[in-house]
């Protein structure tokens, strides 16, 4: 939908029912059905001469519930059509979703990378450790011992028992070692033959895996000369007879998961005569890899959840901010419109009262109208003050306070403000440079507000003291009175908008609670500050500070 047309902020206060009738100048709007936070089924007809244009909201539109049953929504219209705010996903949200998806994908890729890298490190450490065991084990045997064992007839030879005992000690010295054995080459490139097996040094009870009291072929240890097929074991085909190595992959069978390491046994001339093999259980290694994977998976899941939660909070928070901003824009527009209309009305009232006085002249008293005109003047004066304060409060809210600093005489500036209170004895004490750079109109308003409060809350004839001091690039002004003072619990609230203390209502029933709020807003806008010290029935001292821009040196 085209959202280029102007907007109207519609405020609807609903009763006990679900619908409400809206009225807009130049529009006819059918009853609006509202549920909490949503609006639907509203038909708007914009009148234009003898013609009218219709637009029906078929889809629900957002509502902002302000207070109680009051609901607000934005109605957009252009010269050719009237419509409600669409529900389409903004392009910024699409970009945010794309960024979220890319972030999650990046986190996932990073997690996979680190997991694979960790797995590679563990695999390398496991294999290097096994290669070291095999290399050390190979050093325990001589070529003569290997050559002395050829067939099963050598089972009773002393050299065979010596070799088996060495293999058994190696097995017992390696954690999780399952099998330790020696094999050598045959005439067949894909067949090796056993020289000795550490299992031969075990008793029947230890070899009887199924516990039936008998050793079957799978439980009996290999004997010298037994063939072993290496067609599916690449490491034993060549590499294992050259230097220590391991199988590339872990072997899994009915007895568990194993990884085999090998090292060559060489004679004095460096020729390989056999190879020692060590089969080690890989269960601990696999469990460690699994624990790393689980840890990475949990961390990845937490990271993704955090990204999703933060993204959802960000998107909905930004949407909420956008809605508040749009409502604030409409509020500002309505406030400015209301201020403009109130200002026009005040001008009309002033003009009318002055015109009546001029035309009636001396007859004003005869007709007993002067008293009424004076009441009108007082009401107009109060409305004017209210209008000016509301206008300034709106500027402070929108941070639109014009401040034009120029060279000003401090003593003259204070004297002009003091002259507005001829009925009050006000003493002025000023130190430092008399020429300062400030906006006399804006800062004069602040000083006038403080003097008004001091005058209002002091007994007739009580003095007021103004102390002004210029130090380096700051102006500090204090207004001290000897009036009723402020209760301690009220001091933290005196600068709040629309706050009026107990004595404020007593002294001025028409108080708005905006004076000090405006003063503080002005000073903070230009980088200044204000604070108040007060004691009950002793008096109050209000001090404000204004930063002074440096004056440009006068060129001759």
C-alpha positions as CSV (number, residue, x, y, z in Angstrom):
1,X,0.0,0.0,0.0
2,X,1.0,3.5,-0.6
3,X,1.8,5.3,2.7
4,X,2.8,8.6,1.3
5,X,-0.4,10.4,2.2
6,X,-0.9,12.3,5.4
7,X,-2.0,10.5,8.6
8,X,-4.7,11.0,11.1
9,X,-4.3,9.6,14.6
10,X,-7.7,8.3,15.6
11,X,-8.4,8.1,19.4
12,X,-11.4,5.9,20.2
13,X,-12.7,5.5,23.7
14,X,-14.8,2.4,23.9
15,X,-17.6,1.7,26.2
16,X,-18.6,-1.7,27.5
17,X,-19.3,-3.1,24.1
18,X,-17.0,-4.2,21.3
19,X,-17.6,-1.4,18.9
20,X,-17.4,2.4,18.7
21,X,-18.5,5.1,16.3
22,X,-15.8,7.4,14.9
23,X,-16.3,10.9,13.6
24,X,-13.8,12.7,11.4
25,X,-14.4,16.0,9.5
26,X,-15.2,15.1,5.9
27,X,-15.4,11.3,6.6
28,X,-18.1,8.8,7.4
29,X,-16.8,5.8,9.4
30,X,-18.9,2.8,10.2
31,X,-18.7,1.2,13.6
32,X,-15.3,-0.1,14.4
33,X,-15.0,-3.5,16.0
34,X,-12.1,-3.8,18.4
35,X,-10.4,-6.5,20.4
36,X,-7.5,-5.9,22.8
37,X,-4.7,-4.5,20.7
38,X,-6.4,-5.1,17.3
39,X,-9.0,-3.4,15.1
40,X,-11.0,-4.8,12.2
41,X,-14.0,-4.3,9.9
42,X,-14.1,-0.5,9.6
43,X,-15.4,1.2,6.5
44,X,-14.3,4.8,5.8
45,X,-16.0,7.0,3.3
46,X,-14.3,10.3,2.4
47,X,-16.7,12.9,1.1
48,X,-15.6,15.1,-1.9
49,X,-18.4,17.2,-3.4
50,X,-21.1,15.0,-4.7
51,X,-18.8,12.0,-4.9
52,X,-17.3,9.7,-2.3
53,X,-14.6,7.1,-2.2
54,X,-14.9,4.0,-0.1
55,X,-12.3,1.7,1.4
56,X,-13.0,-1.2,3.7
57,X,-10.4,-2.7,6.0
58,X,-10.7,-6.4,5.3
59,X,-7.7,-7.3,7.5
60,X,-7.0,-6.5,11.1
61,X,-4.9,-3.4,11.8
62,X,-2.7,-2.6,14.8
63,X,-4.0,-0.7,17.7
64,X,-2.1,1.0,20.5
65,X,-4.0,0.7,23.8
66,X,-3.3,4.0,25.6
67,X,-5.2,4.1,28.9
68,X,-8.1,1.9,30.0
69,X,-10.5,1.5,27.1
70,X,-8.9,4.2,24.9
71,X,-7.5,2.8,21.7
72,X,-5.4,4.5,19.0
73,X,-4.7,3.6,15.4
74,X,-3.3,5.4,12.4
75,X,-5.5,6.1,9.4
76,X,-3.6,6.9,6.3
77,X,-5.2,8.5,3.2
78,X,-4.1,10.1,0.0
79,X,-6.0,12.1,-2.7
80,X,-7.4,9.1,-4.3
81,X,-8.0,6.5,-1.6
82,X,-8.4,5.9,2.1
83,X,-6.9,2.9,3.8
84,X,-5.5,1.5,7.0
85,X,-1.9,0.7,7.8
86,X,-0.9,-2.5,6.0
87,X,0.5,-5.6,7.8
88,X,3.3,-6.1,5.3
89,X,6.7,-7.0,6.7
90,X,9.0,-3.9,6.5
91,X,12.1,-4.2,4.4
92,X,14.2,-3.5,7.5
93,X,12.7,-6.5,9.2
94,X,13.5,-8.6,6.1
95,X,17.1,-7.5,6.3
96,X,17.2,-8.2,10.0
97,X,15.8,-11.8,9.4
98,X,18.4,-12.3,6.7
99,X,21.1,-11.2,9.1
100,X,19.7,-13.5,11.8
101,X,19.8,-16.4,9.4
102,X,23.3,-15.6,8.3
103,X,24.4,-15.3,11.9
104,X,22.9,-18.7,12.9
105,X,24.5,-20.3,9.8
106,X,27.8,-18.7,10.8
107,X,27.6,-20.0,14.3
108,X,26.7,-23.5,13.1
109,X,29.6,-23.5,10.6
110,X,32.0,-22.3,13.3
111,X,30.7,-25.0,15.7
112,X,31.2,-27.7,13.1
113,X,34.7,-26.4,12.3
114,X,35.8,-26.4,15.9
115,X,34.3,-29.9,16.5
116,X,36.1,-31.3,13.5
117,X,39.3,-29.7,14.5
118,X,39.0,-31.1,18.0
119,X,38.2,-34.5,16.6
120,X,41.3,-34.3,14.4
121,X,43.5,-33.4,17.3
122,X,42.2,-36.2,19.5
123,X,42.6,-38.7,16.6
124,X,46.2,-37.5,16.0
125,X,47.1,-37.8,19.7
126,X,45.6,-41.2,20.0
127,X,47.4,-42.6,16.9
128,X,50.7,-41.0,17.9
129,X,50.5,-42.5,21.3
130,X,49.7,-46.0,19.8
131,X,52.6,-45.6,17.4
132,X,55.0,-44.9,20.3
133,X,53.8,-48.0,22.1
134,X,54.4,-50.1,19.1
135,X,57.9,-48.6,18.4
136,X,59.0,-49.2,22.0
137,X,57.6,-52.7,21.9
138,X,59.5,-53.5,18.7
139,X,62.8,-52.7,20.4
140,X,62.3,-55.5,22.9
141,X,62.9,-58.2,20.2
142,X,65.9,-59.4,18.2
143,X,66.0,-60.8,14.7
144,X,67.5,-64.0,16.1
145,X,64.5,-64.6,18.3
146,X,62.1,-64.1,15.4
147,X,64.1,-66.4,13.2
148,X,64.1,-69.2,15.8
149,X,60.3,-69.4,15.7
150,X,58.9,-70.9,12.5
151,X,56.1,-73.4,13.1
152,X,53.9,-74.9,15.8
153,X,56.8,-77.4,16.6
154,X,58.5,-74.4,18.2
155,X,55.8,-74.0,20.9
156,X,57.9,-75.8,23.4
157,X,61.1,-73.9,22.7
158,X,62.5,-71.6,25.3
159,X,62.8,-68.8,22.8
160,X,59.1,-69.0,22.1
161,X,58.2,-68.7,25.8
162,X,60.6,-65.7,26.1
163,X,59.0,-63.9,23.2
164,X,55.4,-64.6,24.5
165,X,56.3,-63.4,28.0
166,X,57.7,-60.2,26.5
167,X,54.5,-59.7,24.5
168,X,52.4,-60.3,27.6
169,X,54.3,-57.7,29.6
170,X,53.8,-55.2,26.8
171,X,50.1,-55.9,26.8
172,X,49.9,-55.6,30.6
173,X,51.8,-52.3,30.5
174,X,49.4,-50.6,28.0
175,X,46.0,-49.4,29.2
176,X,43.2,-51.0,27.2
177,X,45.5,-53.2,25.1
178,X,43.5,-56.2,23.9
179,X,46.0,-58.1,21.7
180,X,49.7,-57.9,21.1
181,X,51.3,-60.1,18.5
182,X,54.2,-60.5,16.0
183,X,53.8,-61.4,12.3
184,X,56.1,-61.6,9.3
185,X,55.9,-61.7,5.6
186,X,55.2,-64.8,3.4
187,X,55.6,-65.4,-0.3
188,X,52.0,-64.1,-0.7
189,X,51.9,-60.3,-0.7
190,X,48.5,-60.3,1.0
191,X,49.2,-62.9,3.7
192,X,51.3,-62.7,6.8
193,X,52.0,-65.5,9.3
194,X,52.0,-65.3,13.1
195,X,55.3,-65.6,15.0
196,X,53.9,-65.2,18.5
197,X,50.7,-64.0,20.3
198,X,50.5,-62.6,23.8
199,X,47.3,-64.6,24.3
200,X,49.5,-67.7,24.4
201,X,50.7,-66.7,27.8
202,X,47.2,-66.6,29.3
203,X,45.5,-69.5,31.1
204,X,42.4,-71.3,29.8
205,X,40.1,-69.4,32.2
206,X,41.3,-66.0,30.9
207,X,40.9,-67.1,27.2
208,X,37.5,-68.7,27.7
209,X,35.4,-65.6,26.7
210,X,32.0,-67.4,26.6
211,X,32.7,-69.3,29.9
212,X,31.8,-72.7,28.6
213,X,35.1,-74.3,29.9
214,X,36.4,-75.0,26.4
215,X,38.4,-73.0,23.9
216,X,36.9,-72.7,20.5
217,X,38.8,-71.6,17.4
218,X,37.9,-67.9,18.0
219,X,39.2,-68.0,21.6
220,X,42.4,-70.0,21.0
221,X,45.6,-68.0,20.6
222,X,47.3,-67.9,17.2
223,X,50.2,-70.3,16.8
224,X,53.5,-69.8,14.9
225,X,52.9,-70.1,11.2
226,X,49.1,-69.4,11.2
227,X,48.2,-67.3,8.2
228,X,46.6,-63.8,8.5
229,X,44.8,-62.1,5.5
230,X,45.9,-58.5,5.1
231,X,44.0,-57.7,1.9
232,X,41.8,-55.3,3.8
233,X,44.6,-53.9,6.0
234,X,46.6,-51.5,3.9
235,X,49.0,-50.5,6.7
236,X,50.3,-54.1,7.0
237,X,50.9,-54.5,3.2
238,X,53.9,-52.1,3.2
239,X,54.0,-49.1,5.6
240,X,54.1,-51.1,8.8
241,X,57.3,-52.8,7.7
242,X,59.0,-49.4,7.1
243,X,58.1,-47.3,10.1
244,X,55.6,-47.1,13.0
245,X,52.0,-46.5,11.9
246,X,48.4,-47.3,12.7
247,X,45.2,-48.2,10.8
248,X,43.4,-45.2,9.3
249,X,40.0,-46.2,10.6
250,X,38.8,-47.7,13.8
251,X,37.6,-51.3,13.4
252,X,34.4,-52.3,15.1
253,X,33.2,-55.9,15.5
254,X,31.3,-58.0,18.0
255,X,34.1,-57.6,20.5
256,X,34.1,-53.8,20.4
257,X,35.9,-51.0,18.7
258,X,39.7,-51.3,18.1
259,X,42.5,-49.4,16.6
260,X,45.7,-51.2,15.6
261,X,49.2,-49.9,15.8
262,X,52.3,-51.4,14.1
263,X,56.1,-51.0,14.2
264,X,58.8,-52.9,12.3
265,X,61.3,-55.3,14.1
266,X,64.7,-54.9,12.4
267,X,68.0,-56.8,12.4
268,X,71.4,-55.2,13.0
269,X,71.6,-54.2,9.3
270,X,68.3,-52.3,9.4
271,X,66.3,-55.0,7.5
272,X,62.8,-55.6,8.7
273,X,62.3,-59.2,9.8
274,X,58.8,-58.9,11.3
275,X,56.2,-56.4,12.6
276,X,54.7,-56.1,16.0
277,X,51.0,-55.3,16.2
278,X,49.1,-53.8,19.2
279,X,45.3,-53.7,19.2
280,X,43.9,-51.1,21.6
281,X,40.3,-50.6,22.6
282,X,39.0,-47.3,21.2
283,X,35.9,-47.1,23.5
284,X,37.5,-44.3,25.6
285,X,38.5,-42.4,22.5
286,X,35.0,-42.6,21.0
287,X,33.4,-41.6,24.3
288,X,35.7,-38.6,24.5
289,X,34.8,-37.6,21.0
290,X,31.1,-38.0,21.8
291,X,31.4,-35.8,24.9
292,X,33.1,-33.1,22.8
293,X,30.3,-33.4,20.3
294,X,27.7,-33.1,23.0
295,X,29.4,-30.1,24.5
296,X,29.7,-28.4,21.1
297,X,26.0,-29.2,20.3
298,X,24.8,-27.8,23.6
299,X,26.9,-24.6,23.2
300,X,25.7,-24.3,19.6
301,X,22.1,-24.7,20.7
302,X,22.6,-22.1,23.4
303,X,24.2,-19.7,21.0
304,X,21.4,-20.1,18.5
305,X,18.8,-19.7,21.2
306,X,20.5,-16.5,22.4
307,X,20.7,-15.2,18.9
308,X,17.0,-16.0,18.3
309,X,15.9,-14.5,21.6
310,X,17.9,-11.3,21.1
311,X,16.7,-11.1,17.6
312,X,13.0,-11.4,18.6
313,X,13.5,-8.9,21.3
314,X,15.2,-6.6,18.9
315,X,12.6,-6.9,16.1
316,X,9.6,-6.5,18.4
317,X,11.3,-3.8,20.4
318,X,12.1,-1.9,17.2
319,X,8.5,-2.3,16.1
320,X,7.2,-1.1,19.4
321,X,9.6,1.9,19.2
322,X,8.3,2.6,15.7
323,X,4.7,2.5,16.8
324,X,5.6,4.8,19.8
325,X,7.5,7.1,17.5
326,X,4.6,7.4,15.0
327,X,2.1,8.0,17.8
328,X,4.5,10.6,19.3
329,X,4.7,12.3,15.9
330,X,1.0,12.4,15.7
331,X,0.8,13.6,19.3
332,X,3.2,16.4,18.5
333,X,1.3,17.3,15.4
334,X,-2.0,17.4,17.3
335,X,-0.4,19.4,20.1
336,X,1.0,22.0,17.7
337,X,-2.4,22.2,16.0
338,X,-4.1,22.7,19.4
339,X,-1.5,25.3,20.4
340,X,-2.1,27.2,17.1
341,X,-5.8,27.1,17.6
342,X,-5.6,28.2,21.3
343,X,-3.2,31.0,20.3
344,X,-5.7,32.2,17.7
345,X,-8.5,32.1,20.2
346,X,-6.5,34.1,22.8
347,X,-5.7,36.7,20.2
348,X,-9.5,37.0,19.4
349,X,-10.3,37.3,23.1
350,X,-7.7,40.1,23.6
351,X,-8.8,41.9,20.5
352,X,-12.5,41.7,21.5
353,X,-12.0,43.0,25.1
354,X,-9.8,45.9,23.8
355,X,-12.4,46.7,21.1
356,X,-15.2,46.7,23.7
357,X,-13.3,49.1,26.0
358,X,-12.5,51.5,23.1
359,X,-16.1,51.5,21.9
360,X,-17.8,51.8,25.2
361,X,-15.4,54.4,26.7
362,X,-16.9,56.0,29.7
363,X,-20.1,54.1,29.3
364,X,-18.2,51.0,30.4
365,X,-18.7,51.8,34.1
366,X,-22.3,53.0,33.6
367,X,-23.2,49.7,32.0
368,X,-21.3,47.7,34.7
369,X,-19.3,46.0,32.0
370,X,-15.8,47.0,33.1
371,X,-15.8,44.5,36.0
372,X,-16.6,41.7,33.6
373,X,-14.0,42.9,31.2
374,X,-11.4,42.8,34.0
375,X,-12.5,39.2,34.8
376,X,-12.0,38.4,31.1
377,X,-8.6,40.0,31.2
378,X,-7.6,37.9,34.2
379,X,-8.8,34.7,32.5
380,X,-7.0,35.6,29.3
381,X,-3.9,36.3,31.3
382,X,-4.1,32.9,33.0
383,X,-4.7,31.2,29.7
384,X,-1.8,33.0,28.1
385,X,0.6,31.9,30.9
386,X,-0.8,28.4,30.6
387,X,-0.4,28.5,26.8
388,X,3.2,29.7,27.0
389,X,4.2,27.1,29.5
390,X,2.5,24.2,27.6
391,X,4.2,25.4,24.4
392,X,7.6,25.6,26.1
393,X,7.0,22.1,27.7
394,X,6.3,20.7,24.3
395,X,9.4,22.2,22.9
396,X,11.5,20.7,25.7
397,X,9.9,17.3,25.1
398,X,10.8,17.5,21.5
399,X,14.2,19.1,22.2
400,X,13.4,22.1,20.0
401,X,14.5,25.0,22.2
402,X,16.1,27.9,20.2
403,X,19.1,29.3,22.1
404,X,21.0,32.2,20.6
405,X,23.9,33.4,22.8
406,X,25.2,36.9,22.4
407,X,27.2,39.5,24.4
408,X,25.0,40.7,27.3
409,X,25.5,42.9,30.3
410,X,24.9,40.6,33.3
411,X,23.9,43.5,35.6
412,X,21.5,44.9,33.1
413,X,20.1,41.5,32.3
414,X,19.4,40.8,36.0
415,X,18.0,44.4,36.6
416,X,15.5,44.0,33.7
417,X,14.2,40.8,35.3
418,X,14.1,42.3,38.8
419,X,12.1,45.2,37.4
420,X,9.2,42.8,36.8
421,X,8.7,42.6,40.6
422,X,8.4,46.2,41.8
423,X,6.5,45.3,44.9
424,X,9.3,43.1,46.3
425,X,12.6,44.1,47.8
426,X,15.2,42.2,45.8
427,X,18.9,42.7,46.4
428,X,21.5,41.7,43.8
429,X,25.1,40.7,44.4
430,X,27.3,40.2,41.4
431,X,31.0,39.2,41.1
432,X,33.2,38.5,38.1
433,X,33.0,39.7,34.5
434,X,29.9,41.8,33.8
435,X,29.8,41.0,30.1
436,X,28.7,37.4,29.3
437,X,27.6,35.4,26.3
438,X,24.0,34.1,26.8
439,X,20.5,34.2,25.4
440,X,19.0,36.9,27.7
441,X,15.4,36.0,26.7
442,X,15.7,32.2,27.5
443,X,17.9,32.5,30.6
444,X,15.7,35.5,31.7
445,X,12.7,33.2,31.6
446,X,14.5,30.8,34.0
447,X,15.4,33.6,36.4
448,X,11.9,35.0,36.1
449,X,10.4,31.6,37.1
450,X,12.6,31.3,40.1
451,X,11.8,34.9,41.2
452,X,8.1,34.2,40.7
453,X,8.3,31.2,43.0
454,X,10.3,33.1,45.6
455,X,7.8,35.9,45.5
456,X,4.8,33.7,45.7
457,X,6.0,31.7,48.7
458,X,7.5,34.6,50.7
459,X,5.6,36.8,53.1
460,X,4.9,40.4,52.0
461,X,7.9,42.6,52.6
462,X,10.3,39.6,53.0
463,X,13.5,40.2,51.0
464,X,14.9,38.1,48.2
465,X,18.6,37.9,47.3
466,X,20.1,37.2,43.9
467,X,23.7,36.2,43.8
468,X,25.5,36.0,40.4
469,X,29.0,34.8,39.9
470,X,31.1,34.4,36.7
471,X,34.0,32.0,37.0
472,X,35.9,31.0,33.8
473,X,33.3,29.9,31.4
474,X,30.3,29.3,33.7
475,X,27.7,31.6,35.2
476,X,26.2,30.7,38.5
477,X,23.0,32.4,39.7
478,X,21.3,31.8,43.1
479,X,17.9,33.1,44.2
480,X,17.4,32.9,48.0
481,X,14.1,33.6,49.7
482,X,13.0,33.5,53.4
483,X,9.6,32.0,52.7
484,X,7.7,28.8,53.8
485,X,10.3,26.4,52.4
486,X,9.7,23.0,50.9
487,X,9.2,19.7,52.7
488,X,12.2,17.4,52.4
489,X,10.2,14.6,50.8
490,X,9.0,17.0,48.1
491,X,12.4,18.3,47.0
492,X,13.3,15.3,44.8
493,X,10.0,15.8,42.9
494,X,9.9,19.6,42.3
495,X,11.4,19.3,38.8
496,X,8.9,16.7,37.7
497,X,6.4,17.6,35.0
498,X,3.0,18.6,36.4
499,X,4.1,18.2,40.0
500,X,2.7,20.8,42.4
501,X,3.6,20.7,46.1
502,X,1.2,21.1,49.0
503,X,2.0,24.8,49.5
504,X,1.8,25.3,45.7
505,X,-2.0,24.5,45.6
506,X,-2.5,26.8,48.6
507,X,-0.7,29.8,47.1
508,X,-1.8,29.3,43.5
509,X,-4.9,27.1,42.8
510,X,-4.2,27.5,39.0
511,X,-0.6,26.1,39.2
512,X,0.3,23.7,36.4
513,X,3.5,22.2,37.9
514,X,5.5,23.1,34.7
515,X,7.6,26.1,35.8
516,X,10.6,24.3,37.3
517,X,10.2,21.4,34.8
518,X,10.6,23.9,32.0
519,X,13.5,25.7,33.7
520,X,15.4,22.5,34.2
521,X,14.7,21.4,30.6
522,X,16.0,24.6,29.2
523,X,19.2,24.5,31.3
524,X,19.9,20.8,30.5
525,X,19.3,21.6,26.8
526,X,22.2,24.0,26.8
527,X,24.5,21.9,29.1
528,X,23.6,23.7,32.4
529,X,22.1,22.4,35.7
530,X,19.8,23.5,38.5
531,X,19.4,22.4,42.1
532,X,17.3,23.5,45.1
533,X,18.1,23.6,48.8
534,X,15.3,24.3,51.2
535,X,14.4,24.1,54.9
536,X,10.9,24.2,56.2
537,X,9.9,27.7,57.5
538,X,13.4,29.0,56.9
539,X,13.6,29.5,53.1
540,X,14.7,28.2,49.8
541,X,17.8,28.7,47.6
542,X,17.6,27.8,43.9
543,X,20.9,27.8,42.1
544,X,21.4,27.3,38.3
545,X,24.5,27.2,36.2
546,X,24.9,28.2,32.6
547,X,27.9,27.4,30.4
548,X,29.2,30.5,28.7
549,X,30.5,30.3,25.1
550,X,33.9,31.9,24.7
551,X,33.7,35.4,23.2
552,X,35.7,36.0,20.0
553,X,38.6,38.5,20.5
554,X,38.0,41.9,19.0
555,X,40.2,42.5,15.9
556,X,41.7,45.9,15.5
